[in-house]
Amino acid sequence: MTVLSLPGRTLKAATDRPPRRSRNVPLIIGLTLFGLIVLAAVCAPLLAQWNPTQQNLLQARLAPGAPGHLLGTDELGRDVLSRLLYGARVDLRTGVLAVLSPFAIGSVLGLVTGWFGGWLGTVVMRLCDIIVAFPFFVLVIALVFALGAGTGSIYLAITMVGWVAYCRIVRGEVLVAKEQEYALAARASGLSTWRILFRHLLPNVLLQAVVFAMSDIILTILAIVTLGFLGLGVPPPTPEWGTMISDGQQFLLGQWYLATIPGLAVVLTGISLALIADGLVERHSRR
């Protein structure tokens, strides 16, 4: 508030305004980019001019820009753009759904073990240590190989391995949050334990798990692509980015686009999710 002194009177001018909050650029860019990718996947039946599994050996390996084939065709004459769009539906759906189960299971276990501790916390943490001792991709590949290729095996394998990270994150947040004043006040007021956990604690400790979930979707999509590259992913002829990369690697010297285009799709999806995660952290830090 600026004070202006004039002869005979004093005026106050409200020239000091609260600073405007800057825009969360990473979150905006990430949501926009990821939204466009999801929109393209959802609208695949409208955008794709060809059946993604339809073969035409007379038009095999056409270069991008060929008449009727914007991104060219693969070694079997299938339209690359159509397979890319329908592959996005498979990878995004599998990547997001495969994260939901580990997120829910790990968050609940972390919440409970962080609050109660005791023998339950000891057992769960030792189990986490055993799983963490092995690389994520190695365990997922081994489990899918043992369970058999397919979407169901991918969901189960990622759930069996992925819950650990969420459990450790939420447990660490709970250990700090349960000593805060609002948690102590809730306990002193006589509220039930489960109401304190799910009504008061969980909303305050879940942000870090949500932020990690954005990165975890990237890792899950990479795992799906890797499994498809190894022939353990979604069975053919269903279009999938990892399978497209695997099929196109033998033509890198001539038809480089067969492996590069789906690879770029994976990179753009990862960048968009990483920006969303950074934006969520930035938004939380401004509060």
Phi, psi and omega in degrees: 000122180263134181258126178252124180260120177239158179303120175091346181202166179235127180247147177246126179249129181277076180266344180267104181258151177297141182298140177287139179285128180291153181288147178275084187298312180303319181293319180296313181295316181297314180295321179295312182295314180293324178297321178294320179295315179296319179298318178296322179291317181295321183269017181306317179298333180273327184274328183281129180273344186231156172293127185294343179255000182286127182257145176210091185296341178288341179242033182287142174056045173284143181287156176304141182093359178295149181305122179083356181222091186301319181254015177084191179230161181268194186291344178253009179080014179275141183293124184292319180298317179297317180292326178294315181293314179289330175294326176297322179298317182292311185290318180292316180297313181293319181296316181288313182295326180290342179270335185297315181295310177300324179298311182292312182295312182295321180294317180294315179297318178296322178296314184289313182291327178292327181278312185273322183065223176066205184293328179296315178297322179296314181297314182295318181292323177293322176296321176299317180298322179295316181291319181294337181296341180252143177300142183303308184296322180297316180294316181296315180297317180296318181292317179295322178297322180285325183275337182104147182295148178142163182296319180300319178294323179295314178302312184294317182296316181292324177295319182294336182254323192283341184293338186299314183299316180293322178298315181293320181295308183294321179300316179298321179292322181293320180301327178277316186293327185289349175262000179284163186296320183294325178289318178295322179293322178295321178293319181292334181281354176088015178293152179293154183300316184291328176291321177297317184295308189268340181264326186248313184284309187305313179298336183269346183247359189273346186300314182298325177291322178294317178298317178295328181298327177298315177290327181291327176297321177299311180298322180293317177298319177297322177295319179295317178297318179296318178296320176295323178296325181272359181082015181250005184268219180294126184294144177293158009268014180302126181292135181206141188300317180297318178295321178297318178295317180297316180292329185272350184294333181283353180244023184298325183289332181251296181259071183298332185293337183298324178261331185288318184297309176295330175296320177294325177298319178296317181296314180297320178296318178296319179296317181297317180291324177295320178294322177297317178298315178298321180294322178295319178295317180296320180295319179294323182291339181279345183287000000 
